[in-house]
Amino acid sequence: MCHSITAVLPSRIDIAHIKAIASRHGREFELLTNPSLTPQLRPGERYFSTNRFCDCGTSLGALPSYERREREN
């Protein structure tokens, strides 16, 4: 199963500045529209993808090796 790191940010945030910071760390910030999530956002919030592809290779998408071994047994 793929994992995606996303972000919810207030509209008043300077997105160009955030994109520049993200880029320096190998990330992206692209506005997302998700019919399931959009109604859950507060007024003035926007939903962003932080990577064009899945984030399975990140620490958020990986179990520590000892947990993985326990689940396999």
Residue frames as a rotation matrix with the C-alpha (Angstrom) as fourth column:
MET 1
0.581 0.814 0.000 0.00
0.814 -0.581 0.000 0.00
0.000 0.000 -1.000 0.00
CYS 2
-0.260 -0.664 0.701 1.31
0.626 -0.669 -0.401 3.45
0.735 0.335 0.589 -0.89
HIS 3
0.213 0.220 -0.952 1.65
0.874 -0.478 0.085 6.26
-0.436 -0.850 -0.294 1.62
SER 4
0.010 -0.188 0.982 1.46
0.654 -0.741 -0.149 9.92
0.756 0.644 0.116 0.71
ILE 5
-0.441 -0.196 -0.876 2.61
0.805 -0.518 -0.289 12.78
-0.397 -0.832 0.387 2.89
THR 6
0.036 0.541 0.840 0.21
0.701 -0.613 0.365 15.69
0.712 0.576 -0.402 2.52
ALA 7
-0.830 -0.306 -0.466 -0.22
0.548 -0.601 -0.582 19.02
-0.102 -0.739 0.666 4.24
VAL 8
0.378 0.896 0.232 -3.05
0.857 -0.433 0.278 21.32
0.350 0.094 -0.932 5.21
LEU 9
-0.685 -0.669 -0.289 -2.02
0.722 -0.676 -0.145 24.98
-0.099 -0.308 0.946 5.32
PRO 10
0.158 0.742 -0.652 -3.86
0.486 -0.633 -0.602 28.25
-0.859 -0.222 -0.461 5.83
SER 11
0.642 0.211 0.737 -4.59
0.766 -0.219 -0.604 30.30
0.034 0.953 -0.302 2.71
ARG 12
0.977 -0.205 -0.058 -2.59
-0.196 -0.972 0.127 33.25
-0.082 -0.113 -0.990 4.02
ILE 13
0.338 -0.898 0.281 0.69
0.219 0.365 0.905 31.28
-0.915 -0.245 0.320 3.80
ASP 14
0.302 -0.363 -0.882 3.08
-0.867 -0.489 -0.095 32.40
-0.396 0.793 -0.462 1.05
ILE 15
0.861 0.139 0.490 3.01
-0.003 0.964 -0.267 29.22
-0.509 0.228 0.830 -1.05
ALA 16
0.762 -0.646 -0.050 5.93
-0.136 -0.085 -0.987 30.34
0.633 0.759 -0.152 -3.24
HIS 17
0.034 -0.756 0.654 8.07
-0.944 -0.239 -0.228 30.57
0.329 -0.609 -0.722 -0.11
ILE 18
0.353 0.181 0.918 6.90
-0.614 0.785 0.081 27.15
-0.706 -0.593 0.388 1.13
LYS 19
0.997 0.023 0.073 7.57
0.043 0.629 -0.777 25.63
-0.064 0.777 0.626 -2.31
ALA 20
0.436 -0.898 0.054 11.12
-0.525 -0.302 -0.796 27.00
0.731 0.319 -0.603 -2.24
ILE 21
-0.088 -0.422 0.902 11.77
-0.977 0.213 0.005 25.48
-0.195 -0.881 -0.431 1.20
ALA 22
0.641 0.413 0.647 10.23
-0.321 0.910 -0.263 22.16
-0.697 -0.039 0.716 0.14
SER 23
0.929 -0.296 -0.224 12.32
-0.165 0.211 -0.963 22.10
0.332 0.932 0.147 -3.03
ARG 24
0.076 -0.951 0.300 15.54
-0.875 -0.208 -0.437 22.47
0.478 -0.229 -0.848 -1.01
HIS 25
-0.358 -0.134 0.924 14.51
-0.747 0.634 -0.198 19.28
-0.560 -0.761 -0.327 0.83
GLY 26
-0.985 -0.120 -0.126 13.51
-0.174 0.716 0.676 17.29
0.009 0.688 -0.726 -2.24
ARG 27
-0.420 0.906 0.043 9.77
0.648 0.333 -0.685 17.86
-0.635 -0.260 -0.727 -1.77
GLU 28
-0.820 0.300 0.487 7.06
0.256 -0.570 0.781 19.61
0.512 0.765 0.390 -3.76
PHE 29
-0.608 0.737 -0.297 3.90
0.216 -0.207 -0.954 21.45
-0.764 -0.644 -0.033 -2.78
GLU 30
-0.915 0.402 0.024 1.01
-0.048 -0.168 0.985 21.13
0.400 0.900 0.173 -5.23
LEU 31
-0.503 0.813 0.294 -2.58
-0.818 -0.338 -0.466 22.05
-0.280 -0.474 0.835 -4.47
LEU 32
-0.972 0.228 -0.049 -4.85
0.209 0.944 0.256 19.00
0.104 0.239 -0.965 -4.24
THR 33
-0.273 0.950 0.154 -8.57
-0.948 -0.293 0.124 18.63
0.162 -0.112 0.980 -4.61
ASN 34
-0.947 0.010 -0.322 -9.99
0.067 0.984 -0.165 15.63
0.315 -0.178 -0.932 -2.85
PRO 35
-0.217 0.957 0.193 -13.80
-0.374 -0.264 0.889 15.34
0.902 0.121 0.415 -2.76
SER 36
0.368 0.337 -0.867 -13.61
0.575 0.650 0.497 13.24
0.731 -0.681 0.045 0.41
LEU 37
-0.268 -0.609 -0.746 -11.29
0.963 -0.162 -0.214 15.54
0.010 -0.776 0.630 2.31
THR 38
-0.715 -0.087 0.694 -12.27
0.296 -0.936 0.187 19.01
0.634 0.340 0.695 1.08
PRO 39
0.314 0.900 0.303 -15.48
0.008 -0.322 0.947 19.16
0.949 -0.295 -0.109 3.17
GLN 40
0.615 -0.128 -0.778 -13.39
0.760 0.357 0.543 18.45
0.209 -0.925 0.317 6.28
LEU 41
-0.500 -0.840 0.208 -11.13
0.767 -0.542 -0.345 21.47
0.402 -0.013 0.915 5.79
ARG 42
0.020 0.432 -0.902 -11.79
0.720 -0.632 -0.287 24.61
-0.694 -0.644 -0.324 7.82
PRO 43
0.920 0.283 0.270 -12.56
0.391 -0.671 -0.629 27.83
0.003 0.685 -0.729 5.95
GLY 44
0.752 -0.656 -0.053 -9.30
-0.659 -0.751 -0.053 29.28
-0.005 0.075 -0.997 4.68
GLU 45
0.056 -0.749 0.661 -7.39
-0.370 0.599 0.710 25.98
-0.927 -0.284 -0.244 4.62
ARG 46
0.509 0.007 -0.861 -5.86
-0.848 0.172 -0.501 24.40
0.145 0.985 0.094 1.54
TYR 47
0.691 -0.169 0.703 -4.74
-0.123 0.931 0.344 20.82
-0.712 -0.324 0.623 0.99
PHE 48
0.408 -0.660 -0.632 -1.38
-0.913 -0.290 -0.287 20.03
0.006 0.694 -0.720 -0.63
SER 49
0.935 -0.342 -0.091 0.58
0.323 0.930 -0.177 17.08
0.145 0.136 0.980 -1.92
THR 50
0.639 -0.764 -0.089 4.22
-0.516 -0.511 0.687 17.17
-0.571 -0.393 -0.721 -0.87
ASN 51
-0.563 -0.787 0.254 5.51
-0.299 0.480 0.825 14.72
-0.771 0.389 -0.505 -3.47
ARG 52
-0.210 0.470 -0.857 4.47
-0.978 -0.088 0.191 13.80
0.014 0.878 0.478 -7.00
PHE 53
-0.171 0.061 -0.983 4.81
-0.294 0.949 0.110 10.06
0.940 0.308 -0.144 -6.26
CYS 54
0.809 0.469 -0.354 4.17
0.151 0.417 0.896 7.83
0.568 -0.779 0.266 -3.25
ASP 55
0.259 -0.686 0.680 6.27
-0.835 -0.513 -0.200 8.28
0.486 -0.515 -0.706 -0.12
CYS 56
0.953 0.202 -0.224 6.76
-0.095 0.906 0.413 4.59
0.287 -0.373 0.882 0.65
GLY 57
0.250 -0.943 -0.218 10.53
0.585 0.326 -0.742 5.02
0.771 0.058 0.634 0.81
THR 58
-0.121 -0.272 0.955 10.29
-0.490 -0.820 -0.296 7.59
0.863 -0.504 -0.034 3.61
SER 59
-0.963 -0.263 -0.067 10.44
-0.060 0.445 -0.893 6.80
0.265 -0.856 -0.444 7.31
LEU 60
-0.426 0.880 0.209 6.69
-0.784 -0.244 -0.571 7.47
-0.452 -0.407 0.794 7.48
GLY 61
0.458 0.634 -0.624 6.08
-0.874 0.450 -0.184 4.71
0.164 0.630 0.760 4.96
ALA 62
-0.052 -0.579 -0.814 8.38
-0.259 0.795 -0.548 2.09
0.964 0.182 -0.192 6.49
LEU 63
0.954 0.290 0.071 8.13
-0.166 0.320 0.933 -0.09
0.248 -0.902 0.354 9.56
PRO 64
0.111 -0.931 0.348 11.27
-0.977 -0.037 0.212 -0.56
-0.184 -0.363 -0.913 11.62
SER 65
-0.297 -0.294 -0.908 12.88
-0.659 0.751 -0.028 -3.88
0.691 0.590 -0.417 10.63
TYR 66
-0.993 -0.068 0.095 12.15
-0.116 0.656 -0.746 -5.53
-0.012 -0.752 -0.659 14.01
GLU 67
-0.266 0.963 0.052 8.42
-0.513 -0.095 -0.853 -4.78
-0.817 -0.253 0.519 13.65
ARG 68
0.149 0.273 -0.950 8.41
-0.979 0.172 -0.104 -6.06
0.135 0.946 0.293 10.09
ARG 69
-0.708 -0.470 -0.526 10.01
-0.400 0.882 -0.250 -9.34
0.582 0.034 -0.813 11.22
GLU 70
-0.854 0.429 0.295 7.45
-0.166 0.312 -0.935 -9.72
-0.493 -0.848 -0.195 14.03
ARG 71
0.056 0.935 -0.350 4.56
-0.758 -0.189 -0.624 -9.27
-0.649 0.300 0.699 11.60
GLU 72
-0.045 -0.147 -0.988 6.01
-0.895 0.446 -0.025 -11.79
0.444 0.883 -0.151 9.16
ASN 73
-0.899 -0.374 -0.226 6.24
-0.234 0.849 -0.474 -14.52
0.369 -0.373 -0.851 11.84
